[in-house]
Amino acid sequence: MKHILTALSELPPGIQFLVFLAQNLFVFAAALLFGALMLRKNGVPWEPASKRDRFIAAGTVLINTVVTQAGFMLWQKGWIVIDSSWSAYFFVDALILFFVMDFLMYVFHWTIHYSFLYRFIHTLHHEAIDPKPIDLFVLHPAETFAFGGMWLAILLPWAFNIWAMVLYLVLNVVFGIVGHLGGNGQHYNTGITRFIGTSRFHHDHHRNLHCNFGFYTNLWDRLFGTYVNA
């Protein structure tokens, strides 16, 4: 992985941007494919996205590309340090990234719901009462930049393992798609799995704006009294 980063750093910024754009387009396509397969598994037909939603989603992919290149530039300048070695401790880094991002996104999500920000940047996403996979990418540009900014801010103070970062980013997409299946998906009610943010958990949030602000887990909702299990 270190060799790949080094090779990328030798490319002109414009070529780097195209590489990162291709990467983000691949993630976008893979996310929609995963969502389509999950819906098909549950017997739910695929609904074509509107032209407007496709346009907004394309903008989100473009912003994600900008965030990716910004992170790469921070790495080139030494602001972000990446541990490229293979170590069993990568799992610890992955857990830190998972739970810290989950908490920060809960706080951000709750904040925009209870401030003027909701009207200006979050109503767009909540137009989807029964969200579908592409709605994961139907976000106001300011919201996309905010999520990207949180991600980069977490990487600044600590040298996280590259494989932990990859694992987290994969989980981020998986949980994002699962949360936008319109309530269609696996539900967990026993053991530690009951703390997972399921499709129904996020679907309930789209139907009730005052509950279930978490993303990957419902831990923070349970802790702060915003959890609803409809």
Backbone torsions as a table, in degrees:
resi	resn	phi	psi	omega
1	MET	NA	-37.6	179.1
2	LYS	-61.7	-37.0	179.3
3	HIS	-64.3	-36.4	179.5
4	ILE	-66.2	-45.2	179.3
5	LEU	-62.6	-40.9	179.4
6	THR	-64.7	-41.7	179.5
7	ALA	-64.4	-40.7	178.6
8	LEU	-63.8	-37.2	-177.7
9	SER	-65.8	-19.4	-179.6
10	GLU	-88.0	-5.8	179.8
11	LEU	-86.7	153.9	174.3
12	PRO	-62.2	150.1	-179.0
13	PRO	-53.6	-37.7	179.8
14	GLY	-63.6	-40.5	178.1
15	ILE	-70.0	-38.6	175.5
16	GLN	-56.7	-45.6	-179.1
17	PHE	-60.0	-42.2	179.5
18	LEU	-64.8	-37.9	177.1
19	VAL	-63.6	-45.3	-179.7
20	PHE	-68.7	-32.3	175.9
21	LEU	-65.1	-44.0	177.6
22	ALA	-61.3	-40.4	178.3
23	GLN	-61.2	-46.5	-178.2
24	ASN	-70.8	-32.1	174.0
25	LEU	-65.5	-38.5	177.1
26	PHE	-63.4	-43.9	178.2
27	VAL	-61.2	-43.0	179.1
28	PHE	-60.3	-48.4	-179.1
29	ALA	-65.0	-42.5	179.8
30	ALA	-64.8	-37.6	178.9
31	ALA	-64.1	-45.2	179.4
32	LEU	-66.4	-37.7	177.3
33	LEU	-63.6	-44.6	177.9
34	PHE	-60.3	-43.0	178.4
35	GLY	-62.9	-42.0	179.2
36	ALA	-62.7	-40.6	179.5
37	LEU	-66.9	-39.2	178.3
38	MET	-64.8	-42.7	178.4
39	LEU	-64.9	-41.8	179.0
40	ARG	-62.8	-39.4	178.1
41	LYS	-59.5	-33.3	-178.7
42	ASN	-96.8	12.2	175.6
43	GLY	71.7	25.7	-178.9
44	VAL	-104.5	125.7	-179.0
45	PRO	-69.2	149.8	178.2
46	TRP	-79.2	128.6	178.3
47	GLU	-103.6	123.3	179.1
48	PRO	-60.1	140.4	179.4
49	ALA	-76.4	152.0	178.0
50	SER	-70.6	162.3	178.1
51	LYS	-60.9	-39.1	179.8
52	ARG	-64.4	-44.4	-179.5
53	ASP	-64.5	-38.0	177.4
54	ARG	-63.9	-38.5	179.2
55	PHE	-65.9	-44.8	179.5
56	ILE	-65.4	-41.8	178.9
57	ALA	-61.9	-38.8	177.3
58	ALA	-62.3	-38.4	176.8
59	GLY	-64.6	-38.3	177.7
60	THR	-63.8	-42.7	177.3
61	VAL	-61.0	-40.8	-179.8
62	LEU	-64.6	-42.8	178.8
63	ILE	-66.2	-40.6	177.0
64	ASN	-59.8	-34.0	177.2
65	THR	-66.9	-41.3	177.5
66	VAL	-61.9	-42.9	178.7
67	VAL	-63.2	-42.2	178.7
68	THR	-59.6	-46.4	-179.1
69	GLN	-68.2	-35.6	177.3
70	ALA	-61.9	-42.9	177.2
71	GLY	-63.2	-39.4	179.0
72	PHE	-64.6	-40.8	178.8
73	MET	-65.8	-37.1	176.5
74	LEU	-64.6	-36.0	176.5
75	TRP	-67.5	-42.2	179.9
76	GLN	-61.4	-35.4	-178.3
77	LYS	-86.4	-2.3	177.6
78	GLY	86.3	4.8	178.1
79	TRP	-73.3	-37.3	174.5
80	ILE	-107.7	127.7	179.1
81	VAL	-111.6	131.5	-177.9
82	ILE	-117.6	129.6	174.7
83	ASP	-86.8	110.0	-176.0
84	SER	-96.0	6.4	179.8
85	SER	-78.3	161.2	176.2
86	TRP	-96.8	119.3	-178.0
87	SER	-146.9	147.7	177.8
88	ALA	-64.4	-19.5	-179.6
89	TYR	-73.1	-5.9	178.6
90	PHE	-59.1	-29.2	-179.2
91	PHE	-65.5	-35.1	177.2
92	VAL	-64.7	-45.2	177.6
93	ASP	-60.3	-40.6	-179.8
94	ALA	-63.3	-41.3	178.2
95	LEU	-63.8	-40.8	178.7
96	ILE	-61.8	-48.4	179.2
97	LEU	-60.4	-43.1	-177.2
98	PHE	-61.5	-50.9	-173.8
99	PHE	-79.6	-33.5	177.3
100	VAL	-67.6	-44.7	177.6
101	MET	-65.2	-38.3	178.2
102	ASP	-59.9	-43.7	179.5
103	PHE	-67.3	-47.3	-178.4
104	LEU	-62.9	-39.0	179.6
105	MET	-71.3	-32.2	173.6
106	TYR	-61.5	-48.7	-179.0
107	VAL	-61.2	-46.1	179.6
108	PHE	-62.8	-44.2	-177.9
109	HIS	-63.4	-45.8	178.6
110	TRP	-62.5	-41.5	-177.2
111	THR	-62.5	-45.8	-177.8
112	ILE	-69.9	-24.8	177.3
113	HIS	-73.9	-28.2	-176.1
114	TYR	-113.6	34.1	176.2
115	SER	-147.6	176.9	178.5
116	PHE	-61.4	-18.3	-177.7
117	LEU	-62.7	-29.7	-177.5
118	TYR	-58.8	-47.8	-177.0
119	ARG	-62.5	-37.1	-172.4
120	PHE	-88.9	-30.4	-174.1
121	ILE	-128.1	-13.6	-172.4
122	HIS	-112.7	-14.8	179.5
123	THR	-62.9	-30.1	178.8
124	LEU	-55.7	-49.2	-178.3
125	HIS	-66.5	-33.0	-176.0
126	HIS	-85.5	5.9	170.5
127	GLU	-64.9	-22.8	178.7
128	ALA	-87.1	104.0	177.6
129	ILE	-75.9	-40.7	175.4
130	ASP	-115.4	83.6	-171.0
131	PRO	-63.3	148.5	176.0
132	LYS	-118.5	166.8	-172.5
133	PRO	-48.7	-42.0	-176.7
134	ILE	-66.1	-20.3	-179.6
135	ASP	-65.6	-18.0	172.9
136	LEU	-58.7	-29.3	-177.2
137	PHE	-103.4	-1.5	178.4
138	VAL	-88.7	84.8	-175.2
139	LEU	-132.1	151.8	172.0
140	HIS	-66.4	141.2	-179.8
141	PRO	-52.6	-38.4	-179.7
142	ALA	-62.6	-35.9	179.4
143	GLU	-69.3	-41.0	178.5
144	THR	-63.8	-43.7	177.3
145	PHE	-63.0	-36.9	-179.4
146	ALA	-64.9	-44.9	178.1
147	PHE	-63.0	-42.8	178.5
148	GLY	-64.0	-38.9	178.4
149	GLY	-63.8	-39.4	177.3
150	MET	-62.6	-42.3	-179.7
151	TRP	-60.9	-47.5	-179.3
152	LEU	-67.4	-36.9	-179.7
153	ALA	-63.2	-36.3	179.3
154	ILE	-67.1	-33.4	-176.7
155	LEU	-76.6	-17.5	-174.6
156	LEU	-67.0	-45.4	-171.8
157	PRO	-84.3	-6.4	-172.1
158	TRP	-143.6	144.2	177.9
159	ALA	-85.8	91.1	-179.1
160	PHE	-79.7	150.8	177.8
161	ASN	-71.0	136.5	-176.6
162	ILE	-61.1	-36.5	-179.0
163	TRP	-72.3	-29.7	174.3
164	ALA	-66.5	-39.7	178.4
165	MET	-64.5	-42.6	179.0
166	VAL	-63.4	-45.3	-180.0
167	LEU	-61.2	-44.0	179.6
168	TYR	-61.1	-45.3	-177.0
169	LEU	-64.3	-34.8	175.9
170	VAL	-66.3	-46.3	179.0
171	LEU	-62.5	-36.0	179.2
172	ASN	-59.0	-44.1	179.6
173	VAL	-69.2	-43.3	-179.2
174	VAL	-60.8	-49.7	179.8
175	PHE	-64.8	-36.1	179.1
176	GLY	-62.7	-44.3	178.9
177	ILE	-68.5	-44.1	179.4
178	VAL	-58.2	-37.0	179.7
179	GLY	-72.3	-10.7	-177.9
180	HIS	-122.8	45.7	175.2
181	LEU	-105.5	13.5	178.3
182	GLY	66.7	29.2	179.9
183	GLY	85.8	-0.7	179.0
184	ASN	-93.3	118.5	-178.6
185	GLY	159.4	-178.9	-178.3
186	GLN	-71.9	140.5	177.5
187	HIS	-119.8	140.4	-176.7
188	TYR	-122.0	131.5	-177.7
189	ASN	-131.5	5.9	-176.8
190	THR	-131.0	154.6	175.6
191	GLY	59.2	-154.9	-177.7
192	ILE	-69.1	-21.5	-178.1
193	THR	-67.6	-17.2	179.7
194	ARG	-69.6	-9.9	178.7
195	PHE	-94.0	1.9	-179.7
196	ILE	-79.4	141.1	175.6
197	GLY	-78.4	99.7	-175.3
198	THR	-89.0	178.5	177.1
199	SER	-61.5	-43.9	-179.9
200	ARG	-64.1	-38.5	-179.6
201	PHE	-57.1	-49.0	-178.8
202	HIS	-77.4	-30.8	176.6
203	HIS	-62.2	-40.1	177.1
204	ASP	-61.2	-32.9	178.1
205	HIS	-67.4	-38.8	179.2
206	HIS	-68.1	-22.8	178.3
207	ARG	-93.8	-22.8	179.4
208	ASN	-133.8	104.3	-171.5
209	LEU	-69.5	-6.6	-173.9
210	HIS	-108.0	18.7	-179.4
211	CYS	-147.2	165.4	171.3
212	ASN	54.8	65.5	-178.6
213	PHE	-89.9	-7.5	-178.6
214	GLY	-70.4	168.2	-178.9
215	PHE	-115.7	-62.5	-176.1
216	TYR	-91.5	-30.6	-179.6
217	THR	-134.6	168.5	173.1
218	ASN	-105.5	14.9	-176.5
219	LEU	-58.9	-46.4	-176.0
220	TRP	-71.1	-33.7	175.4
221	ASP	-65.0	-41.3	177.0
222	ARG	-64.2	-40.8	-176.8
223	LEU	-68.9	-39.5	-173.9
224	PHE	-102.2	8.3	171.9
225	GLY	78.3	25.2	179.2
226	THR	-112.2	12.4	-176.7
227	TYR	-87.7	132.6	175.6
228	VAL	-132.7	127.2	177.7
229	ASN	-110.7	86.7	-174.1
230	ALA	-72.0	NA	NA
